[in-house]
Amino acid sequence: QVQLVESGGGLVQPGGSLRLSCAASGSIFTIYAMGWYRQAPGKKRELVAGFTSGGSTNYVDSVKGRFTISRDNAKDTVYLQMKSLKPEDTAVYYCKVDATSWSELRRDYWGQGTQVTVSS
C-alpha cells in the first residue's frame, strides 16, 4: 500500500502564495508519475500540474506562469508552489501518484485533499 499525506492548504488573500506538499510513504516500489488536481464546488476535478512518467511537466493553462510543480525523489514528495493566487483558484487540491507497491500492481493513489481558499 501507498499512503499520501498532503499539507499546506489554507486561506490566503488574492495575490498571495501557498506551497502544497504531498509525501508518499508505505511499501513503494516505483513511482511513475505525480501530480496535483483540484476540484471546485460544482465542477469536475481537473489536472493542475503534473510530472509524467518521462519526467516532463505539464500545467493547466490557467496556472501557467503562476504555479510551479517540483519533486524530491529522495523523499518521495511532490510540491506545488502557488503564487499570484486568484479567487478562482479556490478548490480542494488533491495529490495523485501513479505507482507500484510491493503488494499491488501499478495504480493511482490519491491524497485526502487540502482546501485552498483565496479570498479577501
C-alpha distances in whole Angstrom, upper triangle without the diagonal:
4,7,10,13,17,20,24,25,28,32,34,37,38,38,36,33,29,26,23,20,16,14,10,9,6,6,7,10,12,12,15,16,16,18,20,21,23,25,28,30,31,30,27,24,25,23,25,24,22,21,21,20,23,23,26,26,27,28,29,33,33,32,33,35,33,30,28,24,23,21,20,18,19,17,14,16,18,21,24,27,29,33,36,34,36,36,34,31,30,27,24,22,18,16,14,12,12,10,9,6,8,6,7,10,11,10,11,9,12,13,15,18,21,25,27,31,34,37,40
4,7,10,13,17,20,22,25,29,30,34,35,35,32,29,25,22,19,16,12,10,7,6,5,6,6,9,11,10,13,14,13,15,16,18,20,22,26,28,29,27,25,21,22,21,22,21,18,18,19,17,21,20,23,22,24,25,26,30,30,28,30,31,30,26,24,21,20,17,17,15,16,14,11,12,14,17,20,23,26,29,32,31,32,33,31,28,27,24,21,19,15,12,11,9,10,8,8,7,9,10,9,11,11,10,10,7,9,10,13,15,18,22,24,28,31,34,37
4,7,10,13,17,18,22,25,27,31,32,32,29,26,23,20,16,13,10,8,6,5,6,9,9,13,13,12,15,15,13,15,15,17,19,20,24,25,27,26,24,20,21,20,21,20,18,18,20,19,23,22,24,23,24,24,26,29,29,27,29,30,28,24,23,20,19,16,16,16,16,13,11,11,13,16,18,22,24,27,30,28,30,30,29,26,25,22,18,16,13,11,10,10,12,11,12,11,13,13,13,15,14,13,11,8,8,8,10,13,15,19,21,25,28,31,34
4,6,10,14,15,18,22,24,27,28,28,26,23,19,16,13,10,6,6,5,7,9,12,11,14,14,12,15,13,11,12,12,14,16,18,21,23,25,23,21,18,19,17,17,17,15,16,18,18,21,20,21,20,21,21,22,26,26,23,25,27,24,21,20,16,16,14,14,14,15,12,10,9,10,12,15,18,20,24,26,24,26,26,25,22,21,19,15,13,10,8,8,8,11,12,14,13,16,16,15,17,15,13,11,8,7,5,8,10,12,15,18,21,24,27,30
4,7,10,12,15,19,21,25,26,26,23,20,17,14,11,8,5,5,7,8,11,15,14,18,18,15,18,16,13,13,13,14,16,18,20,22,25,24,22,19,19,18,18,18,17,18,20,21,24,22,23,21,22,22,23,26,25,23,25,26,24,20,19,16,16,14,15,15,16,12,11,9,10,12,14,16,18,22,25,23,25,25,24,21,20,17,14,12,10,8,11,11,15,15,17,16,19,20,19,21,19,17,14,11,9,6,7,9,10,13,16,19,22,25,28
4,7,8,12,16,17,21,22,22,20,17,13,11,7,5,4,7,9,12,15,18,17,20,19,17,18,16,13,12,10,12,13,15,17,20,23,21,20,17,17,16,15,15,15,17,20,21,23,21,22,20,20,19,20,23,22,20,22,23,20,17,16,14,14,13,14,16,17,14,12,10,9,9,11,13,15,18,21,19,21,21,21,17,16,14,11,9,8,7,10,12,16,17,19,19,22,23,22,23,21,19,16,12,10,6,7,7,7,10,12,16,18,21,24
4,6,9,13,15,18,20,20,17,14,10,8,6,5,7,9,12,14,18,21,20,23,23,20,21,19,15,14,12,14,14,16,18,20,23,22,22,19,19,18,16,16,17,19,22,23,26,23,24,21,22,20,21,24,22,20,22,22,19,16,16,15,15,14,15,18,18,15,14,11,11,10,10,12,13,16,19,17,20,20,20,17,16,14,12,10,10,10,14,15,19,20,23,23,26,26,26,27,25,22,19,16,13,10,10,9,7,9,10,14,16,19,22
4,7,10,11,15,17,17,13,11,7,6,4,6,9,12,15,18,21,24,23,26,25,22,23,21,17,15,13,14,14,16,17,20,23,22,22,19,19,18,16,16,17,19,23,25,27,24,24,21,21,19,20,23,21,18,20,20,17,14,14,14,15,15,16,19,20,17,17,13,12,10,9,10,11,13,16,14,17,17,18,15,14,13,12,10,12,12,16,18,21,23,26,26,29,30,29,30,27,25,22,19,16,13,13,10,7,9,9,12,13,16,19
4,7,9,13,14,15,12,10,7,7,6,9,11,14,17,20,23,26,25,28,27,24,25,22,18,16,13,13,12,14,14,16,20,19,20,17,17,17,15,16,18,20,24,26,28,25,25,22,21,19,19,21,19,17,19,20,16,14,15,15,17,17,19,22,23,20,19,16,14,12,10,11,10,13,15,12,14,14,15,12,10,10,9,8,11,12,16,18,22,24,27,27,31,31,30,31,28,26,22,19,16,13,12,9,5,5,5,8,10,13,16
4,6,10,13,14,11,10,8,10,10,12,15,18,21,23,26,30,29,32,31,28,29,25,22,19,16,16,14,15,15,16,20,20,21,19,19,20,17,19,21,24,27,30,31,29,28,25,24,22,21,23,20,18,21,21,17,16,18,18,20,21,23,25,27,23,23,19,18,15,14,13,12,14,15,12,13,13,15,12,10,10,10,11,14,16,19,22,26,28,31,31,34,34,33,34,32,29,25,23,19,16,15,12,8,6,5,6,8,11,13
4,7,10,12,10,10,9,12,13,16,18,21,24,27,30,33,32,35,34,31,31,28,24,22,18,18,15,16,15,16,20,20,22,20,21,21,19,20,23,26,29,32,34,31,30,27,26,23,22,23,20,18,21,21,17,17,19,20,22,24,26,29,30,27,26,23,21,18,16,15,13,13,14,11,12,11,13,11,9,11,12,13,16,19,22,25,29,31,34,35,38,38,37,37,35,32,28,26,22,19,18,15,11,8,6,5,6,7,9
4,7,8,6,7,8,11,13,16,19,23,26,29,32,35,34,37,35,31,32,29,25,22,19,19,16,17,16,18,21,21,23,21,21,21,18,20,23,26,29,32,33,31,29,26,25,22,21,22,18,16,19,19,15,15,17,19,21,23,25,29,30,27,27,23,21,18,15,13,11,11,10,8,9,9,12,11,10,12,14,14,18,20,23,26,30,32,36,36,39,40,38,39,36,34,30,28,24,22,20,17,13,11,8,6,5,6,8
4,6,5,8,10,14,16,20,23,26,29,32,36,39,37,40,38,34,35,31,28,24,21,21,18,19,17,19,22,22,24,23,23,23,20,22,25,28,31,34,35,32,31,27,26,23,22,22,18,17,19,18,15,16,19,21,23,26,28,31,33,30,30,26,24,20,18,15,12,11,9,8,8,8,12,11,11,14,16,17,21,23,26,29,33,35,39,39,43,43,42,42,39,36,33,31,27,25,24,20,17,14,11,8,5,5,5
4,5,9,11,15,17,21,23,27,30,33,37,39,38,40,38,34,34,30,27,24,20,20,18,19,17,19,21,21,23,22,21,21,18,20,24,27,30,33,34,31,29,26,24,20,19,19,15,14,17,16,13,14,17,20,23,26,28,31,33,31,30,27,24,20,17,15,11,9,7,5,5,6,10,10,10,14,17,17,21,23,26,29,32,35,39,40,43,44,42,42,39,36,32,31,28,26,25,21,18,15,12,9,6,6,6
4,7,10,14,16,20,23,26,30,33,36,39,37,39,37,33,33,29,26,23,20,20,19,20,19,21,24,23,24,23,22,21,18,19,23,25,29,32,33,29,27,24,22,19,19,18,15,13,15,13,10,12,15,18,21,24,27,30,32,30,29,26,23,19,16,13,10,7,4,5,6,9,12,11,13,16,18,18,22,23,26,29,32,35,38,39,43,44,42,42,39,36,33,31,28,26,26,22,19,17,13,12,9,10,10
4,7,11,13,17,20,24,27,30,34,37,35,37,35,31,31,28,25,22,19,20,18,20,19,21,24,23,25,23,22,21,18,19,22,24,28,31,32,28,27,23,22,19,19,19,16,14,16,14,11,12,14,17,19,22,24,28,29,27,27,23,21,17,14,11,8,6,5,5,8,10,13,11,12,15,17,17,20,21,24,27,30,33,36,37,41,41,40,40,37,35,31,29,26,24,24,20,17,15,12,11,8,10,10
4,7,10,14,17,20,23,27,30,33,31,33,31,28,28,25,21,19,16,17,16,19,18,21,24,23,24,22,20,19,16,16,19,21,25,28,28,25,24,20,20,17,18,18,16,13,15,13,9,9,11,14,16,18,20,24,25,23,23,19,17,13,10,8,5,4,6,6,10,12,14,11,12,15,16,15,17,18,22,24,27,29,33,34,37,38,37,37,34,32,28,26,24,21,21,18,15,14,11,11,10,12,13
4,7,10,13,17,20,23,27,30,28,30,28,25,26,22,19,16,14,15,14,17,17,20,23,22,22,20,19,18,14,15,17,19,23,26,27,24,23,20,19,17,18,19,16,13,15,15,11,10,11,12,14,16,18,21,23,20,20,16,14,10,8,6,5,7,9,8,12,13,15,11,12,13,13,12,14,15,19,21,24,26,30,31,34,35,33,34,31,29,25,23,20,18,18,15,12,11,9,10,10,13,15
4,7,10,13,17,20,23,26,24,27,25,22,22,19,16,14,12,14,14,17,18,21,24,23,23,20,18,17,14,13,15,17,20,23,24,21,20,17,18,16,17,19,17,14,16,15,12,9,9,10,11,12,14,18,19,16,16,13,10,7,6,4,6,9,12,11,14,16,17,13,14,14,14,11,13,13,16,18,21,23,27,27,30,32,31,31,28,26,23,21,18,16,16,14,11,12,10,13,13,17,19
4,7,10,13,17,20,23,21,24,22,19,20,17,13,11,9,12,12,15,17,20,23,21,20,17,16,15,12,12,13,15,19,21,23,20,19,17,17,15,17,19,18,15,16,17,14,11,10,9,10,11,13,16,18,15,14,10,8,5,5,6,8,11,15,13,16,17,17,13,13,13,11,9,10,9,13,15,18,20,23,24,27,28,27,27,25,23,19,17,15,12,13,10,8,10,9,13,14,18,20
4,7,10,13,17,20,18,21,19,16,18,15,12,11,10,13,14,17,19,22,25,23,22,19,18,16,14,13,13,14,18,19,21,18,19,17,18,17,19,21,20,17,19,19,17,13,12,10,10,9,10,13,14,11,11,7,6,5,7,9,11,15,18,17,20,21,21,17,17,16,14,11,10,9,12,13,16,18,21,21,24,25,24,25,22,21,18,15,13,11,12,11,10,13,13,16,18,21,24
4,7,10,13,16,15,17,16,13,15,13,9,9,9,12,14,17,19,22,25,23,21,18,17,15,14,13,12,13,16,17,20,17,18,16,17,17,19,22,22,19,20,21,19,15,14,11,11,9,10,12,13,10,8,5,5,6,9,12,14,18,21,19,22,23,22,18,18,16,14,10,9,6,9,9,13,14,17,17,20,21,21,21,19,17,14,12,10,8,10,10,10,13,14,18,20,24,26
4,7,10,13,12,15,14,12,15,13,11,12,12,15,17,20,23,25,28,26,24,21,20,18,18,16,15,15,17,18,20,18,20,18,20,20,22,25,25,22,23,24,22,19,17,14,12,10,9,10,11,7,6,4,7,9,12,15,17,21,24,23,26,26,26,22,22,20,17,14,12,9,11,10,13,13,15,15,18,19,19,20,18,17,15,12,11,9,12,12,13,17,18,22,24,27,30
4,7,10,8,11,11,9,12,12,10,12,13,16,18,21,24,26,29,27,25,21,21,19,19,17,15,15,16,16,19,17,20,19,20,21,23,27,27,24,25,26,25,21,19,16,14,11,11,10,11,8,5,6,9,12,15,18,20,24,27,26,28,29,28,24,24,22,19,16,13,10,10,8,11,10,12,11,14,15,15,16,15,14,12,9,10,9,12,14,15,19,20,24,27,30,33
4,7,7,10,11,11,14,15,13,16,17,19,22,24,27,29,31,30,27,24,24,22,22,21,19,18,19,19,21,20,23,22,24,25,27,30,31,28,29,30,28,25,23,19,17,14,13,12,12,9,7,9,12,15,18,21,24,27,31,29,32,32,31,28,27,25,21,19,16,13,13,11,13,11,12,10,12,13,14,16,15,15,14,11,12,11,14,16,18,21,23,27,30,33,36
4,6,9,11,12,15,16,16,18,20,22,24,26,29,31,33,32,29,26,26,24,25,24,21,20,21,20,23,22,25,25,27,28,30,33,33,31,32,33,32,28,26,23,21,18,16,15,14,12,10,13,15,19,22,25,27,31,34,33,35,35,34,31,30,27,24,22,18,16,15,13,14,11,11,8,9,10,12,14,14,14,14,12,14,13,16,18,20,24,26,30,33,36,39
4,6,9,11,15,16,16,19,21,23,26,28,32,34,35,33,31,27,28,26,27,25,22,21,21,19,22,22,25,25,27,29,31,35,35,33,34,35,34,30,28,24,22,19,18,15,15,14,12,15,17,21,24,27,30,34,37,35,37,38,37,33,33,30,27,24,21,18,16,13,14,10,9,5,6,7,9,12,12,13,14,13,15,16,18,21,23,27,29,33,36,39,42
4,6,7,11,13,13,17,19,21,24,27,30,32,34,32,29,25,25,23,24,22,19,17,18,15,18,18,21,22,24,26,28,32,32,30,31,32,31,27,25,21,19,16,15,12,12,12,9,12,15,18,21,25,28,31,35,33,35,36,35,31,31,29,25,23,19,16,14,11,11,7,6,4,6,9,9,11,10,12,12,11,14,15,18,20,23,26,28,32,34,38,41
4,7,10,13,14,18,21,23,26,29,32,35,36,34,31,27,27,24,25,23,20,18,17,14,17,17,21,22,24,26,29,32,34,31,32,33,32,29,26,22,20,17,16,13,13,13,11,14,17,20,23,27,29,33,36,35,38,38,37,33,34,31,28,25,22,18,16,12,11,7,5,5,6,9,9,10,9,12,13,13,17,18,21,23,26,29,31,35,37,40,43
4,6,9,11,15,18,21,24,27,31,33,34,32,29,25,24,22,23,20,17,14,13,11,13,14,17,18,21,23,26,29,31,28,28,30,30,26,23,20,18,15,14,11,12,13,10,13,15,18,21,24,27,31,34,33,35,36,34,31,32,29,27,23,20,17,14,10,9,6,5,7,9,12,11,10,9,11,12,13,16,17,21,22,25,28,29,33,35,39,42
4,6,8,11,15,17,21,24,27,30,31,28,25,22,21,18,19,16,13,11,10,8,11,11,14,15,17,20,22,25,27,25,25,26,26,22,20,16,14,12,12,9,11,12,8,10,11,15,17,21,23,27,30,29,31,33,31,27,28,26,23,20,17,13,11,7,6,4,7,9,12,14,13,12,9,10,10,10,13,15,18,19,22,25,26,30,31,35,38
4,7,10,14,16,20,23,27,29,30,27,24,21,19,16,17,15,11,9,7,5,8,9,11,13,15,17,20,23,25,23,23,25,25,21,19,15,14,12,13,11,14,14,11,13,12,16,18,21,23,27,30,29,31,32,30,27,28,26,23,20,17,14,11,8,5,6,8,11,14,16,14,12,9,10,10,11,14,16,20,20,23,26,26,30,31,35,38
4,7,11,13,17,20,23,26,27,24,21,18,16,13,14,11,7,5,5,5,8,8,10,10,12,14,16,20,21,19,19,21,21,18,16,12,12,10,13,11,15,14,11,11,10,13,14,18,20,23,26,25,27,28,26,23,24,22,20,17,14,11,8,6,5,7,11,14,17,18,16,15,11,10,9,11,12,14,18,18,20,22,23,26,28,32,35
4,7,10,14,17,20,24,25,22,19,16,14,11,11,9,6,5,7,8,11,9,11,10,11,12,15,18,19,17,18,19,19,15,13,10,10,8,11,11,14,13,9,9,7,10,11,15,17,20,23,22,24,25,23,20,21,19,17,13,11,7,6,4,6,9,12,15,18,20,17,17,13,12,9,10,10,11,15,14,16,19,19,23,24,28,31
4,7,10,14,17,20,22,19,16,13,11,8,8,6,4,6,8,11,13,11,11,9,9,10,12,15,16,14,15,17,16,12,11,8,9,10,13,13,17,15,12,10,7,9,9,12,14,17,20,19,20,22,20,16,18,15,14,10,8,6,5,7,9,12,16,18,22,22,20,19,16,14,11,11,10,11,14,13,14,16,16,20,21,25,28
4,7,10,13,17,19,16,14,10,9,6,6,5,6,9,12,14,17,15,14,11,10,10,11,14,14,12,14,16,14,11,11,8,11,12,15,16,19,17,14,12,9,9,7,11,12,15,18,16,17,18,16,13,14,12,10,7,6,5,6,9,12,15,18,20,24,24,22,22,18,16,12,12,10,10,12,10,11,13,13,16,17,21,24
4,7,10,14,15,12,10,6,5,4,5,7,8,12,14,16,19,17,17,14,12,10,10,13,13,12,14,17,15,12,13,12,14,15,19,20,23,20,18,15,12,12,10,13,13,16,18,16,16,17,14,11,12,9,8,6,5,6,7,11,13,17,20,22,26,26,23,22,19,16,13,12,10,10,12,9,11,12,12,15,17,20,24
4,7,10,12,9,8,5,6,7,7,10,12,15,17,20,23,21,20,17,15,12,11,14,12,12,15,17,15,13,15,14,17,18,21,23,25,23,20,18,15,14,12,14,13,16,17,14,14,14,11,9,9,6,5,4,6,9,10,14,17,20,23,25,29,28,26,26,23,19,16,15,12,11,12,9,9,9,9,12,14,17,21
4,7,8,6,6,4,6,9,10,13,15,19,20,23,26,24,23,20,18,15,13,16,14,14,18,20,18,16,18,18,21,22,25,26,29,26,24,21,18,18,15,17,16,18,19,16,15,13,11,10,9,5,5,7,8,11,13,17,19,22,25,27,31,30,27,27,24,21,17,16,13,13,12,9,10,10,10,12,14,17,20
4,6,5,7,7,9,12,12,16,18,22,24,27,29,27,26,23,20,17,15,16,14,15,18,21,18,17,20,20,23,25,27,29,32,29,27,24,21,20,17,19,16,18,18,15,13,11,9,8,7,4,6,9,11,15,17,20,23,26,29,31,34,33,31,31,28,25,21,20,17,16,15,12,12,10,10,10,12,14,18
4,6,8,10,12,15,16,19,22,25,27,30,32,31,30,26,24,21,18,20,17,18,22,24,22,21,24,23,27,28,31,32,35,32,30,27,24,23,21,22,20,22,21,18,16,13,11,11,9,7,9,12,14,18,19,23,25,28,31,33,36,35,32,32,30,26,23,22,19,18,16,13,14,11,12,12,14,15,19
4,7,10,12,16,17,21,23,26,28,30,33,32,30,27,24,22,19,20,18,20,23,26,24,23,26,25,29,30,33,34,37,34,32,29,27,26,23,25,22,24,24,20,18,15,13,14,12,10,12,14,16,19,21,24,26,29,32,34,37,36,33,33,30,27,23,23,20,20,18,16,17,15,16,15,17,18,22
4,7,9,12,14,17,20,23,24,27,29,28,27,24,21,18,15,17,15,17,20,23,21,20,23,23,26,27,31,32,35,32,29,27,24,23,21,23,20,22,22,19,17,15,12,12,11,10,11,13,14,17,18,22,23,27,30,32,35,34,31,31,28,24,21,21,18,19,18,15,16,15,15,15,17,19,22
4,6,10,12,15,17,21,21,24,26,26,24,21,19,16,14,16,15,17,19,23,21,20,22,21,24,25,29,29,32,30,27,25,22,22,20,22,20,23,23,20,19,17,14,14,13,11,11,12,13,15,15,19,20,24,26,28,32,31,28,27,25,21,18,18,16,17,17,14,16,16,16,17,19,21,25
4,7,9,12,14,17,18,21,23,23,21,19,16,14,12,15,14,15,18,21,19,17,19,18,21,22,25,26,29,26,23,21,19,19,17,19,18,21,21,18,18,17,14,13,12,9,9,9,9,12,12,15,17,20,23,25,29,28,25,24,22,18,15,15,12,13,14,12,13,13,14,16,18,21,24
4,6,9,11,15,15,18,21,20,18,15,12,10,8,11,11,12,14,18,17,15,16,15,18,20,23,24,27,25,22,20,17,17,15,17,16,19,19,17,17,16,13,12,13,10,11,10,10,11,12,15,16,20,23,25,29,29,26,25,22,18,15,16,13,15,16,13,15,15,15,17,18,21,24
4,6,7,11,12,15,17,16,15,12,9,8,7,10,11,11,12,16,15,12,13,12,15,17,20,21,24,23,20,18,14,14,12,15,14,17,19,17,17,18,15,12,14,12,12,10,9,10,10,12,14,17,21,23,27,27,24,23,20,17,14,14,13,14,16,14,15,16,15,18,19,22,26
4,7,11,13,16,18,16,14,11,8,6,5,9,9,7,9,12,11,9,10,9,13,15,19,20,23,22,19,17,13,12,9,12,11,13,15,13,14,15,13,10,12,11,11,9,10,10,11,14,16,19,23,25,29,29,27,26,22,20,16,16,14,15,16,13,14,14,13,15,16,20,23
4,7,10,13,14,12,11,7,6,4,6,10,11,8,9,12,11,8,8,6,10,12,16,17,20,19,17,14,11,10,8,10,11,14,16,15,16,18,16,13,15,14,14,11,11,10,10,12,14,17,21,23,27,28,26,24,21,19,16,16,15,15,17,15,15,16,15,18,18,22,25
4,6,10,11,9,8,6,6,7,9,13,14,12,12,14,14,11,10,7,9,10,14,14,18,17,14,13,9,10,9,12,14,17,19,18,20,22,19,16,19,17,16,13,11,9,9,10,11,14,18,20,24,25,23,21,18,16,13,14,13,14,17,16,17,18,18,21,22,25,29
4,7,8,6,6,5,7,9,12,15,17,15,14,16,17,13,11,8,8,9,12,12,16,16,13,12,9,11,11,14,16,19,22,21,23,25,23,20,22,21,19,16,14,12,10,10,10,13,16,19,22,24,22,20,16,15,14,15,15,16,19,18,19,22,21,24,25,29,32
4,5,5,5,6,8,11,14,17,19,17,17,19,20,17,14,12,12,12,15,14,18,18,15,15,12,15,15,18,20,22,25,25,26,28,25,23,25,23,22,18,16,14,12,10,9,12,15,18,22,23,20,18,15,14,13,15,16,18,21,21,22,24,24,27,28,32,35
4,5,8,10,12,15,18,20,23,21,20,22,23,20,18,14,14,13,15,13,16,17,14,15,14,16,18,21,23,26,28,28,30,31,29,26,28,26,24,21,18,15,13,10,9,10,13,16,19,21,18,16,12,13,13,15,17,19,22,22,24,27,27,30,31,35,38
4,6,9,11,15,18,21,23,22,20,22,23,20,18,15,14,14,16,14,17,19,16,17,15,18,19,21,23,26,29,29,31,33,30,27,30,28,27,23,21,18,16,14,12,13,16,19,22,24,22,19,16,17,16,18,20,22,26,25,27,29,29,32,33,36,39
4,7,10,13,17,19,21,19,18,19,20,17,14,12,11,10,12,11,15,16,14,14,13,15,16,18,20,23,26,26,28,30,28,25,27,26,25,21,20,17,15,13,13,14,17,20,23,25,23,21,17,18,17,18,19,21,24,24,25,27,26,30,30,34,37
4,7,10,14,16,18,17,15,16,18,15,13,11,11,12,14,14,18,19,17,16,14,15,15,17,19,21,23,24,26,28,26,23,26,25,24,21,20,17,16,15,14,17,20,23,26,28,25,23,20,19,18,20,20,22,25,24,25,26,25,28,28,32,35
4,7,11,13,15,13,11,13,14,12,9,8,9,11,14,15,19,19,16,15,12,13,12,14,15,18,20,20,22,24,22,19,22,21,21,18,17,15,14,14,15,17,21,23,27,28,26,24,21,20,18,19,19,20,23,21,22,23,22,25,25,28,31
4,7,9,12,10,9,12,13,11,10,9,11,14,17,18,22,21,19,17,14,14,12,14,15,17,19,19,20,22,20,17,20,19,19,16,16,15,14,15,15,19,22,25,29,30,27,25,21,20,18,19,19,20,22,20,21,22,21,23,23,26,29
4,6,8,7,6,9,10,8,9,9,12,15,19,20,23,23,20,18,14,14,11,12,12,14,15,15,16,18,16,14,17,16,17,14,15,14,14,16,17,21,24,27,31,32,29,27,24,22,19,20,18,19,21,19,19,19,18,20,20,23,26
4,6,6,7,10,11,10,11,12,15,18,22,23,27,26,23,21,17,16,13,14,13,15,15,14,15,16,13,12,15,14,16,14,15,15,15,18,19,22,26,29,33,33,30,29,25,23,20,21,19,20,21,19,19,19,17,19,18,21,24
4,6,5,9,10,10,12,14,17,21,24,26,29,28,26,24,20,18,15,16,14,15,14,14,14,16,13,12,16,16,18,17,18,19,19,21,23,26,30,32,36,37,34,32,29,26,24,24,23,23,25,22,21,21,19,20,19,21,24
4,6,9,9,9,12,14,18,21,25,27,30,29,27,24,20,18,15,14,12,12,12,11,10,12,10,9,13,14,16,15,17,18,20,22,24,27,31,34,37,38,35,34,30,28,24,25,23,23,24,20,20,18,16,16,15,18,20
4,6,5,6,9,11,15,18,21,24,27,25,24,21,17,15,11,11,8,9,9,9,10,12,10,9,12,13,15,13,16,16,18,20,22,26,29,32,35,36,34,33,29,27,23,23,21,21,22,19,18,17,14,15,14,17,20
4,5,6,8,11,14,18,21,23,26,26,24,21,18,15,12,12,10,10,11,12,13,16,14,12,16,17,19,17,18,18,19,21,23,26,30,32,36,37,35,33,29,28,25,25,23,23,25,22,21,20,18,19,17,20,23
4,6,8,11,14,18,21,24,26,26,25,22,18,16,13,11,10,9,9,11,13,16,15,14,17,19,21,18,20,20,22,23,25,28,32,34,38,39,37,36,32,30,27,27,25,25,26,23,22,22,19,20,18,20,22
4,7,10,13,17,20,23,26,25,24,20,17,14,10,8,6,5,6,8,10,14,13,11,14,16,18,16,18,18,20,22,25,28,31,33,37,38,36,35,32,30,26,26,24,23,24,21,19,18,15,16,14,17,19
4,7,10,14,17,20,22,21,20,17,13,10,7,5,4,6,8,9,12,14,14,11,14,15,16,13,15,15,17,19,21,24,28,29,33,34,32,31,28,26,23,22,20,19,21,18,16,16,14,15,14,18,20
4,7,10,14,16,19,18,17,14,11,8,6,5,7,9,12,12,15,18,17,14,17,17,17,14,15,14,16,17,19,22,25,27,31,32,31,30,26,25,22,21,20,19,21,18,17,18,16,18,18,21,23
4,7,11,13,16,15,14,11,7,6,5,6,9,12,15,15,18,20,19,15,18,17,17,13,13,11,13,14,16,18,22,24,27,29,27,26,23,21,18,18,17,16,19,17,16,18,16,19,19,23,25
4,7,10,13,12,11,9,6,5,7,8,11,14,18,18,21,23,22,19,21,20,19,16,15,13,14,14,16,17,21,22,25,27,26,25,22,21,19,18,18,17,20,18,18,20,18,22,22,26,28
4,6,9,8,7,6,4,6,9,11,14,17,21,21,24,26,25,21,23,22,20,17,15,12,13,12,14,15,18,19,22,24,23,23,20,19,17,16,16,16,19,18,18,21,20,23,24,28,30
4,5,5,6,5,6,8,12,13,17,20,24,24,27,29,28,25,26,25,23,19,18,14,15,13,15,15,18,19,21,24,23,23,21,21,19,18,18,17,20,20,20,23,22,26,27,30,33
4,5,5,7,8,11,15,17,20,23,27,27,30,32,31,27,28,27,25,21,19,15,15,13,14,13,15,16,18,21,21,20,18,19,18,17,18,18,21,21,22,25,25,29,30,33,36
4,6,8,11,13,17,19,22,25,29,29,32,34,33,29,30,29,27,23,21,18,18,15,17,15,17,16,18,21,22,22,20,21,20,19,20,19,22,23,23,26,27,30,32,35,37
4,5,9,11,15,17,21,24,27,27,30,31,31,27,28,26,24,20,18,15,16,14,16,15,16,16,18,20,21,22,20,20,19,17,17,16,19,20,20,23,24,27,29,32,35
4,7,10,14,17,20,23,27,26,29,30,29,26,26,24,22,18,16,12,12,10,12,11,13,13,16,18,18,18,16,16,15,13,14,14,17,17,18,22,23,26,28,32,34
4,7,10,13,16,20,23,22,25,27,26,22,23,21,19,15,13,10,11,10,13,13,16,16,19,21,20,21,18,17,15,13,13,12,15,15,15,19,19,23,24,28,31
4,7,10,13,17,20,19,22,24,23,19,20,18,17,13,11,8,10,9,12,13,17,18,21,23,21,21,19,17,15,13,13,12,15,14,14,17,17,20,22,25,28
4,6,10,13,17,16,19,21,20,16,18,17,15,12,11,9,12,12,15,17,20,21,25,26,25,25,22,20,18,16,15,13,15,14,13,15,14,18,19,22,25
4,6,10,13,12,15,17,17,13,14,14,13,10,11,10,12,14,17,19,23,24,27,29,27,27,24,22,19,17,15,14,16,13,12,13,12,15,16,19,22
4,7,10,10,14,16,16,13,15,15,15,12,14,13,16,18,21,23,26,28,31,32,31,31,27,26,22,21,19,17,19,16,14,15,12,15,15,18,20
4,7,7,10,13,13,10,12,13,14,12,14,14,17,19,22,25,29,30,33,35,33,33,29,27,24,23,20,18,19,16,14,13,10,12,11,15,17
4,5,9,12,13,11,13,15,17,15,18,18,21,23,26,29,32,34,37,38,37,36,33,31,27,26,24,22,23,19,17,16,12,13,11,14,15
4,6,10,11,10,12,15,18,17,20,21,24,26,29,32,35,37,40,41,39,39,36,33,30,29,26,24,25,21,19,17,13,13,10,12,13
4,7,8,6,9,12,14,14,17,19,22,24,27,30,34,35,39,40,38,37,34,32,28,27,24,22,22,18,16,14,10,9,7,9,11
4,5,5,8,11,14,14,18,20,23,26,29,32,36,37,41,41,39,39,35,33,29,28,25,23,23,19,17,14,11,9,6,8,10
4,5,6,9,13,14,18,20,23,27,30,33,36,38,41,41,39,39,36,33,29,28,24,23,22,18,16,13,10,7,5,6,9
4,5,8,12,13,16,19,21,25,27,31,34,36,40,39,37,37,34,30,27,26,23,22,21,17,16,13,10,9,8,9,13
4,6,9,10,13,16,18,22,24,27,31,33,36,36,34,34,31,28,24,23,20,19,18,14,13,10,8,7,7,10,13
4,7,9,13,16,18,22,25,28,31,33,36,36,34,34,31,28,24,23,19,18,16,13,11,8,5,5,5,8,12
4,6,9,13,16,19,22,25,28,30,33,33,31,31,28,25,21,19,16,14,13,10,8,6,6,7,9,12,15
4,7,10,13,17,20,22,25,26,30,29,27,28,25,22,18,16,13,11,9,6,5,4,6,8,11,14,18
4,7,10,13,17,19,23,24,27,27,25,25,23,20,16,14,11,9,9,5,5,6,7,10,13,16,20
4,6,10,13,16,19,20,24,23,21,22,19,16,12,10,7,6,7,4,7,9,10,14,16,20,23
4,7,10,13,16,17,21,21,19,19,16,14,10,8,6,5,8,7,9,12,13,17,19,23,26
4,7,10,13,15,18,18,16,16,13,10,7,6,5,6,10,10,12,15,17,20,22,26,29
4,6,10,11,15,16,14,13,10,8,6,5,7,9,12,13,15,19,20,24,26,29,33
4,7,10,14,14,12,10,7,6,4,6,9,12,15,16,19,22,23,27,29,32,36
4,7,10,11,9,8,5,6,6,8,11,13,17,18,21,24,26,29,32,35,39
4,7,8,6,5,4,6,9,10,13,16,19,21,24,27,29,33,35,39,42
4,5,5,7,7,9,11,11,14,16,19,21,24,28,30,34,36,40,43
4,6,8,10,12,14,14,18,19,22,25,27,31,33,37,40,43,46
4,7,10,11,14,14,17,19,21,24,27,31,33,37,40,43,46
4,7,8,11,11,15,17,20,23,26,29,32,35,38,41,45
4,6,10,12,15,18,21,23,27,30,32,36,38,41,45
4,7,10,13,16,20,21,25,28,29,33,35,39,42
4,7,10,13,16,18,22,25,26,30,32,36,39
4,7,10,13,15,18,21,23,26,28,32,35
4,7,10,12,15,18,21,24,27,30,34
4,7,8,12,15,17,20,23,26,30
4,6,9,12,14,18,21,24,28
4,7,10,13,16,20,23,26
4,7,10,13,16,19,22
4,7,10,13,16,19
4,6,10,13,16
4,7,10,13
4,6,10
4,7
4
